[in-house]
């Protein structure tokens, strides 16, 4: 029976229609949770977690998001400029403030966060788990450390990069695949490694 049904479904373009419906649903669901400029698109794999209102996440005109944008219950703000790309599997998470300039390319499986995510004290972490996961209460900041992240215009963040709290990445900088960025990156340089360090300049001063 399968041998007969699937060719008919394919001939009627049912799989393509279902894919389009699911992609459209994902786009609309994400769009409702942000303040978006004209031409913003969310791909089928995109996710938005925004408990505090659409003004906490802004996405500039003509940007495409295939990854995840998240602001925490206790705070956070994400600003993405125009004509940016956030790749599949990438996570942009904010507990304070995260600003991404124009024409920034973020490849797949990148993590950008302005927060440590959890408390350093083990007892506080355990109490936090009980409060949020077990009891279902809102996520509270407590002693979690946060610091703003800024990514300048025309930066390119390659796949599997981690950018940690308090970091500024300069205009036109390129971060090599698999790097962990813990300190400021100057404009128009190639940084790579764990921790990331300068490899070479990309433009004469």
C-alpha positions as CSV (number, residue, x, y, z in Angstrom):
1,X,0.0,0.0,0.0
2,X,2.8,2.4,0.9
3,X,4.3,1.8,-2.6
4,X,1.1,3.2,-4.1
5,X,0.3,6.0,-1.6
6,X,3.7,7.8,-1.4
7,X,4.1,8.3,-5.2
8,X,0.6,9.7,-5.3
9,X,1.3,12.1,-2.4
10,X,4.6,13.2,-4.0
11,X,2.9,13.7,-7.3
12,X,0.3,15.9,-5.6
13,X,3.2,17.8,-3.9
14,X,1.7,17.1,-0.5
15,X,5.1,16.9,1.3
16,X,6.1,20.3,-0.2
17,X,2.8,21.8,0.9
18,X,3.2,20.5,4.5
19,X,6.8,21.8,4.6
20,X,5.5,25.2,3.5
21,X,2.7,25.2,6.1
22,X,5.1,24.3,8.9
23,X,7.7,26.9,7.8
24,X,5.0,29.6,7.6
25,X,3.7,28.7,11.0
26,X,7.2,28.9,12.5
27,X,7.8,32.3,10.8
28,X,4.5,33.7,12.1
29,X,5.0,32.4,15.7
30,X,8.4,33.9,15.9
31,X,7.4,37.2,14.3
32,X,4.7,37.8,16.9
33,X,7.3,37.8,19.7
34,X,9.7,40.4,18.3
35,X,9.7,44.0,16.9
36,X,10.7,43.4,13.3
37,X,11.7,45.6,10.4
38,X,10.4,45.1,6.8
39,X,11.4,41.9,5.1
40,X,12.5,40.0,8.3
41,X,12.2,36.3,7.9
42,X,12.3,33.4,10.4
43,X,13.2,29.9,9.0
44,X,11.4,26.7,9.8
45,X,14.0,25.9,12.5
46,X,13.9,29.3,14.2
47,X,12.7,29.7,17.8
48,X,12.0,32.8,19.9
49,X,11.6,32.7,23.7
50,X,10.5,36.2,24.9
51,X,8.4,36.3,28.1
52,X,8.7,40.1,28.5
53,X,7.1,41.6,25.4
54,X,8.0,42.2,21.7
55,X,10.0,45.3,22.5
56,X,12.7,43.2,24.2
57,X,13.8,41.7,20.9
58,X,14.3,43.8,17.8
59,X,15.3,42.5,14.4
60,X,16.3,44.9,11.6
61,X,15.1,44.9,8.0
62,X,15.8,42.0,5.7
63,X,17.5,39.9,8.4
64,X,17.0,36.1,8.3
65,X,16.9,34.0,11.5
66,X,17.2,30.3,11.4
67,X,18.4,29.9,15.0
68,X,17.1,30.7,18.5
69,X,16.6,34.1,20.2
70,X,16.0,34.0,23.9
71,X,15.7,36.6,26.6
72,X,15.5,35.4,30.2
73,X,12.6,35.9,32.6
74,X,14.6,38.2,34.8
75,X,15.8,40.5,32.0
76,X,17.6,40.8,28.8
77,X,17.4,42.6,25.5
78,X,18.5,41.5,22.0
79,X,19.0,44.0,19.1
80,X,19.8,42.6,15.7
81,X,20.6,45.1,12.9
82,X,19.7,45.0,9.2
83,X,20.6,42.3,6.7
84,X,21.9,39.9,9.3
85,X,21.9,36.1,9.3
86,X,21.6,33.8,12.3
87,X,22.3,30.2,11.3
88,X,20.6,27.0,12.2
89,X,21.3,25.7,15.7
90,X,22.7,29.0,16.8
91,X,21.6,30.5,20.1
92,X,21.5,34.2,21.0
93,X,20.7,34.4,24.7
94,X,20.4,37.5,26.8
95,X,20.1,38.3,30.4
96,X,21.2,41.9,30.1
97,X,21.9,43.4,26.6
98,X,23.1,41.9,23.4
99,X,23.6,44.2,20.4
100,X,24.4,42.9,16.9
101,X,25.2,45.4,14.1
102,X,24.3,45.4,10.4
103,X,25.4,42.8,7.9
104,X,26.6,40.4,10.6
105,X,26.8,36.7,9.6
106,X,26.4,34.2,12.4
107,X,27.0,30.6,11.1
108,X,25.4,27.4,12.5
109,X,25.7,26.2,16.0
110,X,27.1,29.4,17.4
111,X,26.4,30.4,21.0
112,X,26.3,34.1,22.0
113,X,25.4,34.9,25.6
114,X,25.7,37.9,27.9
115,X,25.2,35.8,31.0
116,X,26.8,33.0,33.0
117,X,23.4,31.3,32.9
118,X,23.8,29.8,36.4
119,X,25.0,30.8,39.9
120,X,28.6,29.9,40.9
121,X,27.5,28.8,44.4
122,X,26.4,25.2,44.4
123,X,23.8,25.6,47.1
124,X,22.2,28.5,45.3
125,X,22.2,26.5,42.0
126,X,20.4,23.6,43.7
127,X,17.8,26.0,45.2
128,X,17.3,27.6,41.9
129,X,16.7,24.3,40.2
130,X,14.1,23.4,42.8
131,X,12.4,26.8,42.4
132,X,12.3,26.9,38.5
133,X,12.3,23.3,37.3
134,X,10.6,21.4,40.1
135,X,8.1,24.1,41.3
136,X,7.7,25.8,37.9
137,X,8.4,29.3,39.2
138,X,9.9,32.2,37.1
139,X,13.6,32.2,36.4
140,X,15.2,34.7,38.9
141,X,18.6,36.2,38.4
142,X,20.0,35.9,41.9
143,X,23.8,36.1,41.8
144,X,24.1,35.2,38.1
145,X,26.7,37.5,36.5
146,X,25.8,39.3,33.3
147,X,27.6,41.8,31.1
148,X,26.6,43.3,27.7
149,X,27.8,41.8,24.4
150,X,28.4,44.0,21.3
151,X,29.1,42.7,17.8
152,X,30.0,45.4,15.2
153,X,28.8,45.8,11.7
154,X,30.0,43.3,9.0
155,X,31.5,40.8,11.5
156,X,31.5,37.1,10.5
157,X,31.1,34.5,13.3
158,X,32.0,31.1,12.0
159,X,30.3,27.8,13.0
160,X,30.6,26.4,16.6
161,X,31.9,29.6,18.1
162,X,31.1,30.6,21.6
163,X,31.0,34.4,22.5
164,X,30.8,35.0,26.3
165,X,29.6,37.8,28.4
166,X,31.2,41.3,28.4
167,X,32.8,40.9,24.9
168,X,32.9,43.5,22.2
169,X,33.7,42.3,18.6
170,X,34.9,45.0,16.3
171,X,33.5,46.0,12.9
172,X,34.5,43.6,10.2
173,X,36.2,41.1,12.5
174,X,36.1,37.4,11.6
175,X,36.0,34.7,14.3
176,X,37.4,31.3,13.2
177,X,35.4,28.1,13.6
178,X,35.2,26.5,17.0
179,X,36.7,29.5,18.8
180,X,35.8,30.6,22.4
181,X,35.8,34.4,22.6
182,X,36.4,35.7,26.1
183,X,38.0,39.1,25.5
184,X,37.4,42.1,23.2
185,X,38.2,41.7,19.5
186,X,39.5,44.7,17.5
187,X,38.0,45.7,14.1
188,X,39.0,43.9,10.9
189,X,41.1,41.1,12.4
190,X,40.9,37.3,12.2
191,X,40.6,35.8,15.7
192,X,40.6,32.0,16.4
193,X,41.3,29.5,19.1
194,X,40.3,28.6,22.6
195,X,40.6,31.2,24.1
196,X,40.5,33.1,20.8
197,X,43.6,35.2,19.9
198,X,44.6,37.4,17.0
199,X,45.8,35.4,13.9
200,X,46.3,38.4,11.6
201,X,44.9,41.7,10.5
202,X,42.4,41.7,7.6
203,X,42.9,45.3,6.6
204,X,45.8,47.8,6.8
205,X,45.3,50.4,9.5
